[in-house]
């Protein structure tokens, strides 16, 4: 239950607290007939006039893929294409329910409501339950018009974040869980009213599941809904029971 600041000390006592190619080698150069090394009277035979038998003494032309002579170098194999990155996960909801009712502990000296909220979340290749979060926006109004606490007033409208989240899971489920269960008990603190206090109390709230991976996008919302408690004991409850 979350604590509300009251207008006066009495109201604080009344309201319940709320929780990136290799170069080809050059072709071999041909041998000249006279390279200048032999003397002037030196006899040099011209081997270029001697017929050659096929396959003897002549170089074979470069074969395909040899990488030398006039043959073309083999193109390098293309780099492998990287696999696409998996899509980013998001929050997803299977179920979401909110139920309003009269708090069973209400009586002559206590006036309270009970709001139960539960949700289950998706957990698969595209959804992560840890990305789902719970929020509640709320406000209340209280005035005691007669009786021992006459004159007490409290109003914290308009709707504002009531500080509820999945950290308030009543079963201790972590945010990685696919389940969330919580509740709220708006109203007066137990035992602070007199049976003759005539009260006019109202509580308005809306509950949401949001996706924290997508700028807190609202995936589902229940409400806003309003319930009231009026009169002296036995007091009249309205707006309950209600399932949203």
Secondary structure, 3 states (H helix, E strand, C coil): CECCCCCCHHHHHHECCECCCCCCCCCCCCCCCCCCCCCCCCCCCCHHHCCCCCCCCCCCCCCCCCCCCCCCCCCCCCCCCCCCCCCCCECCEEEEEEEEEECCCCCCCCCEEEEEEEEEECCCCCECHHHEEEEEEEEEEEEEEECCCCCCEEECCCCEECCCCHHHCCCCCCCCCCEEEEEECCEECCCCCCCCCEEEEEEEEEEEEEECCCCCEEEEEEEEEEEEEEECCCCEEECCCEEC
